[in-house]
Amino acid sequence: MGHNINFNEQTGQHSFFSVQQKAWHGLGQIVEGYPTSKEALQLAGLDFEVVKLPNIHRISDGTETVSDTSFFTYRTDNGAILGDRIGADYKIVQNIDAFSFFDAIVGGDGIQYETAGALGKGEKIFITAKLPDYIKVGSDDLIEKYLFLTTSHDGSGSITAAFTPVRIVCQNTLNAALGNKSHTIKIRHTAGAQDRLKEAHRVMNISNQLAGELNSIFNHWAKLRITDKEVMKLIQHAMAPSPEVLKGIRKGEEQSTIFNNICNNAFMYAMNSPTQQTETTKGTLFGAYNAITGYFQNVKEYKDGEAKLKSIMFGTGQLRSQAAFRQCELFQKHGSDIFQMN
């Protein structure tokens, strides 16, 4: 599996660090204790600056003109071009500012930087940091509370910060869909420092609120029983890629081999994974929900690490996990009748 982690030829190291455990790509620096934001910046190879300059256009007679609407970005440490079609309004958010954003969330106290790194030539960076305390399901099933941030230097996307609960025993990212509340905040690159600071505090408020709600919900689901047949039906409903497929499932129509394989693999994970045999997951609604999040985290194969990250945090993995969350909410209210609902 590819990884797309940036390799810095000047230092001879990959731009990634992790605390205590190797990541899925097995690269980068592994450290024992949680670093400060300044240390994390250096360990992850993110201690470089990015500059934006106007593009120069050369026409057929050899004349050159400096653009006032088209710009490019590059790294000052090695000259790598990160983006070459940047708008005039685009503002660079330096890597150090991204860490300052995290520090501002909890006033610099209590946040633990766990991973950080750069992708490609350094045009995209990501940071995960653990918040104090846990969501506790049952007597000993702990869910850590993480904040995830990603930003880019190539003109694409926004600064994105997300609250991501992770079940420790299997590293499942438990994306939830709590009503109309989003676990994600997007900040435009045109936003100023003060605006970003305000958003940092909003991220923390959302995280505290969602953590409290999920604690109550997951503990309730860990006590609700569900049969194996119902688990498979819930998986099929959550994995349905379109309303048409969902309608066909409810009518009992045969589905594609690809779809059936996905559902069967998620079901096998639900039945056989050791993390699904605990007091909180075996035969419970919480376990059924974990079967789907666990499939995307621990079973499904991706073309590379970046594709996995995108799927779980912002793509298909997130959408299906949130669909599973909604199905579990419906099952809590209506039982197996939900599988006949239109």
Sequence and secondary structure as in RCSB ss.txt:
>XXXX:A:sequence
MGHNINFNEQTGQHSFFSVQQKAWHGLGQIVEGYPTSKEALQLAGLDFEVVKLPNIHRISDGTETVSDTSFFTYR
TDNGAILGDRIGADYKIVQNIDAFSFFDAIVGGDGIQYETAGALGKGEKIFITAKLPDYIKVGSDDLIEKYLFLT
TSHDGSGSITAAFTPVRIVCQNTLNAALGNKSHTIKIRHTAGAQDRLKEAHRVMNISNQLAGELNSIFNHWAKLR
ITDKEVMKLIQHAMAPSPEVLKGIRKGEEQSTIFNNICNNAFMYAMNSPTQQTETTKGTLFGAYNAITGYFQNVK
EYKDGEAKLKSIMFGTGQLRSQAAFRQCELFQKHGSDIFQMN
>XXXX:A:secstr
 B  B EETTTTEESEEEESS  TT  SEEESS   HHHHHHHTT    EEEEEEEEE TTS EEEEEEEEEEEE
TTT  EEEEEE TT     HHHHHHHHHHHTTTSS EEEEEEEETTTTEEEEEEEEEEEEEETTTEEEEEEEEEE
EESSS S EEEEEEEEETTTTEE     TT  SEEEE TT  HHHHHHHHHHHHHHHHHHHHHHHHHHHHHTTSB
  HHHHHHHHHHHH SSHHHHHHHHHT    HHHHHHHHHHHHHHHH GGGSSTTTTTBHHHHHHHHHHIIIII 
  SBHHHHHHHHHHSHHHHHHHHHHHHHHHHHHHGGGGGG  
